[in-house]
Amino acid sequence: MKKSLLLFILSFIVCIGVASQFTPQITYASELKTKAEYLYDFNTGTEIYAKNENERLPIASMTKIMLLDLVYENIENGNLSIDEEVTVSETASSMGGSQVFLESGKNYKVSDLIKSITVASANDASVCLAERLYGSEQACVDKMNEKAKSLGLNNTLFANCTGLPKPMQYSSAKDIAMIFADLIKHEEYFNYSKIWMDKIQHSKNHTEISNTNKLVKFYNGCDGGKTGFTNEAGFCLTATAKRGNMRLISSVIGANDSKSRFNAVSNMFNNGFNTYENRAVLDKDIPLDLDFKLINSKQNKVQLFAEDDFFILSKKNEKTPVDFVYNIKELKAPIKKGETVGDVTIYSNGVEVGRVNVVLGSNLDKQSYFDIVLETIKNW
C-alpha cells in the first residue's frame, strides 16, 4: 500500500513537471530573447504587435509552411488527391534531420505525407511531395518563390523545401505569418494540425509521431502551427489560435530555447485576446436591410447579402462607430442567385476599412407576358 502511494506521488510530480515545461508563463515579450516577433489578426488583416518583423532571418522548418500551402492548392485544383499513393525516391528517403523514415521505392498516401510534414516536420515527406508535384525539389523551390512574390512578400527567399541550412535562404516574422495566413485558408489543413500523436505505417513497422507544436495541447484555442530549429535559425514558431470569432497568428524567430518560443507566442496570444475583440459588422448569412426597386421582375421581393463576413478589430469595451455606404446597381431581371449586384464600403471612425460585394439571395426571374397581364388585372 505504501509502495503504491509512493509510486502515485512520484508519477504525479513527473506529470506536473512535463506539463509545466510547455505551459505558457506570463512574461512580457521584451523579457524574452528573440530575434523577431509578430502578431496578426486574421479576420481583419490587422497588425497588432511587431518586433524586427521585416528582418531577413533563417526560419528553419517553418519553410514547410509554404510547401504545405502549395500542396493544398494542388489538391483544390485537382492536380493531387489526398488518397493518391506516391512512390518515395531514394533522394527523399535519404534526407537528414527530422524524418519519419519513409522507405525508398515504397508507396505512401498523400494524406500520410501531409500528416508527416504537419505533425512531425518530416524532411523526407517534404521532398517526396515536392518531387511528386513539380518533378524535383528545385522546381518546387521555384514555385515557392513565385508564390511568395504573388503574396507581395519582399523579405522571403527559399533555397529548399525543408528549411535545412542553405545559403541565401531567409524570411521574416511578418512574411512567414502572411504565408501561414494563406495556408490556413485551406480548411483541410486543420484536419492534421490538431493531431497530437499518431503513427506512419511502413511495410513491416511504423514510426510514432508527436506534434512538434506543443501549444495545440497546452494553449487554449491553438489549433495549428509550425516549429523550426537549426543552430543558425534558433528556435522558431508560427502558430494560430482561435477564441470565439477571433483568430490570431503569431510568429517568433530566433528564440534561445524551445520553451521561450512557446512562451513568446503564448504571450502575444494572451495580449491579443485580452486586449482586443473582433466585432462582426457584416454577416454573409443575414440579409441586408436595404430598400431597392425591382424592374421587370416576376418576384415582388428578393434579399441581398454581403458576399463575405466582415470584422472590425477594436479594443474591448471600446465603442467604434461603423458606417456603411451601399452602391447597388439596377436590379433588372433576369439575375441569377449569387450574382454580384453592387458593393458596400465600410467606414470605421470615418476611415474606409474595407469593401465587400453584395450578391443576390435568389434568382430574379423576368416577367412573362402572362405575368404582366395578371398583374394588370390584379391592379385594376
C-alpha positions in Angstrom: 0.0 0.0 0.0 2.8 2.4 1.0 4.7 1.5 -2.1 1.7 2.1 -4.4 1.1 5.5 -2.7 4.8 6.5 -3.2 4.6 5.5 -6.9 1.5 7.6 -7.4 3.1 10.6 -5.8 6.2 10.3 -7.9 4.1 9.9 -11.1 2.1 12.9 -10.2 5.2 15.0 -9.7 6.6 13.9 -13.1 3.4 14.7 -14.9 3.4 18.2 -13.4 7.0 18.7 -14.4 6.2 17.7 -18.0 3.2 19.9 -18.3 4.9 22.9 -16.8 7.6 22.6 -19.4 5.1 23.7 -22.1 2.5 25.6 -20.0 2.7 29.3 -21.1 4.1 31.6 -18.5 3.1 35.2 -18.2 6.1 37.1 -19.3 6.4 40.4 -21.1 7.7 39.9 -24.7 10.6 42.2 -24.1 11.9 40.0 -21.4 12.3 37.0 -23.8 15.3 36.9 -26.0 14.1 36.5 -29.6 15.3 38.0 -32.9 11.9 38.8 -34.3 8.2 38.6 -33.3 4.9 39.3 -35.0 1.2 39.2 -34.0 -1.6 39.4 -36.6 -5.4 39.4 -36.6 -6.5 37.0 -39.3 -10.1 38.2 -39.9 -9.2 41.9 -40.3 -5.7 41.7 -41.5 -4.5 44.0 -38.7 -1.0 44.0 -37.3 -1.2 44.1 -33.5 2.4 43.7 -32.4 5.7 43.7 -34.2 9.4 43.4 -33.3 12.0 43.4 -36.1 9.2 42.0 -38.2 10.9 42.7 -41.6 14.4 41.5 -40.7 15.6 38.8 -43.1 16.4 35.7 -41.0 16.7 31.9 -41.4 13.5 30.2 -40.4 14.4 26.5 -40.4 11.5 24.1 -40.8 8.9 26.9 -40.9 9.9 26.9 -44.6 7.5 23.9 -44.9 4.5 26.3 -44.4 4.9 27.5 -48.0 5.3 23.9 -49.2 2.1 22.9 -47.5 0.3 25.9 -49.0 1.3 24.7 -52.5 0.2 21.1 -51.6 -3.3 22.3 -50.7 -3.5 24.5 -53.8 -2.7 21.5 -55.9 -5.4 19.4 -54.1 -8.0 22.1 -54.7 -7.0 22.4 -58.3 -7.4 18.7 -58.9 -3.7 18.1 -59.5 -3.3 16.0 -56.4 -5.6 13.7 -54.5 -5.5 13.1 -50.7 -5.9 9.4 -51.3 -3.2 9.1 -54.1 -0.2 6.9 -53.4 3.2 8.4 -54.1 6.4 6.4 -54.6 9.3 7.5 -52.4 12.5 8.2 -54.2 16.0 7.4 -52.9 16.7 11.1 -52.7 13.6 11.7 -50.5 14.2 8.7 -48.2 17.8 9.8 -47.6 17.0 13.2 -46.2 18.5 14.0 -42.9 17.2 15.9 -39.9 13.5 15.4 -38.9 12.1 12.5 -40.7 9.5 9.6 -40.5 11.9 7.1 -42.2 10.0 6.6 -45.4 11.1 3.6 -47.3 12.7 4.1 -50.7 10.6 2.6 -53.5 7.5 2.2 -51.3 4.2 3.9 -51.8 2.6 6.2 -49.2 -0.7 8.0 -49.3 -0.6 11.8 -49.8 -2.6 12.1 -46.5 0.2 10.3 -44.6 2.8 12.5 -46.2 0.9 15.7 -45.3 0.4 14.4 -41.7 4.2 13.6 -41.5 5.1 17.2 -42.5 2.4 19.0 -40.4 2.8 17.0 -37.2 6.4 15.7 -37.3 8.1 18.2 -39.7 9.4 15.3 -41.8 12.0 16.3 -44.4 11.7 13.0 -46.3 7.9 13.5 -46.7 8.5 17.1 -47.8 10.9 16.2 -50.6 8.6 13.3 -51.6 5.7 15.6 -52.2 7.8 18.3 -53.8 9.0 15.7 -56.4 5.5 14.5 -56.9 4.1 17.9 -57.6 6.9 19.5 -59.6 9.3 16.7 -60.6 12.2 17.9 -58.4 12.8 19.8 -55.2 14.4 22.7 -57.1 11.4 23.1 -59.4 9.3 23.1 -56.2 11.5 25.8 -54.7 11.0 27.9 -57.9 7.2 27.6 -57.3 7.6 28.5 -53.7 9.4 31.7 -54.6 6.8 32.6 -57.2 4.1 32.2 -54.7 6.0 34.5 -52.2 6.1 37.2 -54.9 2.4 36.8 -55.7 1.7 37.4 -52.0 3.7 40.6 -52.2 6.5 39.4 -49.8 9.8 41.1 -50.3 11.8 39.6 -47.4 11.5 35.9 -48.3 13.7 33.7 -50.5 13.6 29.9 -50.5 16.5 27.6 -51.4 15.0 24.2 -50.5 11.6 22.9 -49.3 12.7 21.6 -45.9 14.4 24.6 -44.2 17.7 22.7 -43.8 20.6 25.2 -43.6 21.5 26.5 -47.1 23.0 29.9 -48.2 20.6 32.6 -49.4 17.5 31.3 -47.7 15.5 33.6 -45.4 12.2 35.0 -44.5 10.9 37.4 -41.8 8.4 37.2 -38.9 5.8 39.2 -40.9 6.3 37.3 -44.1 6.0 33.9 -42.6 2.9 35.0 -40.8 1.4 36.1 -44.1 2.3 32.7 -45.7 0.7 30.9 -42.8 -2.4 33.1 -43.1 -2.6 31.9 -46.7 -2.2 28.3 -45.7 -5.0 28.3 -43.1 -7.5 29.5 -45.7 -7.4 25.8 -46.7 -9.7 24.3 -44.1 -8.3 20.8 -44.7 -5.1 21.9 -43.0 -6.8 21.7 -39.6 -7.6 18.0 -40.1 -3.9 17.4 -39.5 -2.6 20.4 -37.5 -4.6 19.4 -34.4 -3.2 15.9 -34.2 -1.2 15.3 -31.0 0.1 11.8 -31.5 -0.2 9.3 -34.4 1.9 6.9 -36.4 3.1 6.4 -40.0 2.8 2.8 -41.2 5.6 1.2 -43.2 5.8 -2.2 -44.9 6.9 -4.0 -41.7 6.9 -1.5 -38.9 5.7 2.0 -38.1 7.0 5.4 -36.9 5.4 7.0 -33.9 5.0 10.8 -34.4 4.0 13.6 -32.0 3.2 17.2 -32.7 6.2 19.5 -32.6 3.9 22.4 -31.8 3.2 21.8 -28.1 0.7 24.7 -28.0 -2.0 22.6 -29.7 -2.2 20.6 -26.4 -1.3 23.3 -23.9 -2.7 26.6 -25.1 -6.5 27.2 -25.2 -7.6 27.8 -28.7 -4.4 26.8 -30.5 -5.2 24.6 -33.5 -2.2 24.8 -35.7 1.3 25.9 -36.2 4.8 25.0 -37.4 8.0 24.9 -35.4 11.6 25.2 -36.7 15.1 24.8 -35.3 18.6 24.9 -36.6 21.7 26.3 -34.9 21.6 29.1 -37.4 17.9 30.0 -37.0 17.5 29.3 -33.3 14.1 28.1 -32.1 11.2 29.3 -34.2 7.4 29.0 -34.2 4.5 30.3 -36.2 1.1 29.4 -34.7 -2.6 30.2 -34.8 -5.3 30.3 -32.1 -9.0 31.0 -32.2 -11.4 32.0 -29.5 -14.9 32.9 -30.4 -14.8 34.7 -33.8 -11.3 36.0 -33.3 -8.3 34.2 -34.9 -4.7 35.3 -34.2 -1.5 34.4 -35.9 1.8 34.8 -34.1 5.4 34.2 -35.2 8.7 34.1 -33.4 12.2 33.7 -34.9 15.4 33.1 -33.1 14.4 32.2 -29.6 17.1 30.9 -27.3 15.4 27.7 -26.4 12.2 25.7 -27.1 10.4 26.9 -24.0 11.0 30.6 -24.9 9.4 30.3 -28.4 6.3 28.7 -26.9 6.1 31.4 -24.2 6.7 34.2 -26.6 3.9 33.1 -28.9 1.6 32.4 -26.0 2.2 35.9 -24.5 1.4 37.5 -27.8 -1.8 35.5 -28.0 -2.7 36.4 -24.4 -2.2 40.1 -25.1 -4.3 39.9 -28.3 -7.2 38.0 -26.8 -7.2 40.0 -23.5 -7.0 43.4 -25.2 -8.9 43.2 -28.5 -12.0 41.7 -30.0 -13.4 41.1 -33.4 -16.7 42.7 -34.0 -18.7 41.2 -36.9 -20.3 44.2 -38.7 -21.4 42.2 -41.7 -22.7 38.6 -41.6 -23.0 36.9 -45.0 -25.9 34.7 -43.7 -28.0 37.7 -42.6 -29.9 39.7 -45.3 -29.1 43.3 -45.7 -31.7 45.8 -44.6 -32.0 47.8 -47.8 -34.7 49.3 -49.9 -34.4 48.8 -53.6 -36.6 48.6 -56.7 -37.1 45.5 -58.9 -37.5 46.0 -62.6 -39.3 43.5 -64.9 -39.2 41.0 -62.1 -41.6 38.1 -61.6 -40.9 38.3 -57.9 -42.2 41.0 -55.7 -39.2 41.0 -53.4 -35.7 39.5 -53.1 -33.0 39.6 -50.5 -29.5 40.9 -50.8 -26.5 39.6 -48.9 -22.9 40.5 -48.2 -20.7 38.1 -50.1 -18.4 37.7 -47.1 -18.3 38.3 -43.4 -16.6 41.5 -42.3 -15.0 42.2 -39.0 -13.7 45.3 -37.2 -10.8 44.9 -34.7 -11.3 47.1 -31.6 -10.2 47.2 -28.0 -12.5 45.5 -25.7 -15.3 47.7 -24.3 -14.5 50.4 -26.8 -17.4 51.5 -29.0 -16.2 52.0 -32.5 -18.6 53.9 -34.9 -19.2 52.0 -38.1 -20.9 53.4 -41.2 -21.9 51.7 -44.5 -22.2 53.2 -48.0 -24.0 50.9 -50.5 -23.6 51.0 -54.2 -26.3 48.8 -55.7 -26.8 48.6 -59.5 -30.2 48.5 -61.2 -31.9 45.2 -60.3 -33.4 44.4 -63.7 -34.5 40.8 -64.2 -33.2 38.3 -65.1 -30.4 38.0 -62.5 -29.1 34.7 -61.1 -28.7 33.9 -57.4 -25.3 34.7 -56.1 -24.6 37.3 -58.9 -22.8 40.5 -57.7 -25.2 43.4 -57.8 -23.1 46.0 -56.1 -20.9 46.5 -53.1 -20.8 48.1 -49.7 -18.0 50.2 -48.3 -17.3 50.0 -44.6 -16.0 53.0 -42.6 -14.7 52.9 -39.1 -14.3 56.3 -37.3 -14.8 57.9 -40.7 -11.9 55.9 -42.3 -12.5 53.4 -45.0 -11.5 49.9 -43.7 -12.9 47.6 -46.4 -15.3 46.8 -49.2 -17.5 43.8 -49.7 -19.5 42.7 -52.7 -23.3 42.5 -52.4 -24.9 39.4 -54.0 -28.5 38.3 -54.9 -30.0 35.8 -52.4 -32.2 34.1 -55.0 -33.0 34.1 -58.7 -34.7 37.2 -60.1 -36.9 35.9 -62.9 -38.1 38.1 -65.7 -41.8 38.7 -66.0 -43.6 36.9 -68.9 -46.3 38.4 -70.9 -48.9 36.4 -68.9 -47.4 37.7 -65.6 -47.8 41.2 -66.9 -51.5 40.6 -67.8 -52.2 39.0 -64.4 -50.6 42.0 -62.6 -52.6 44.4 -64.7 -55.9 42.6 -63.8 -54.9 42.5 -60.2 -54.2 46.2 -60.0 -57.4 47.2 -62.0 
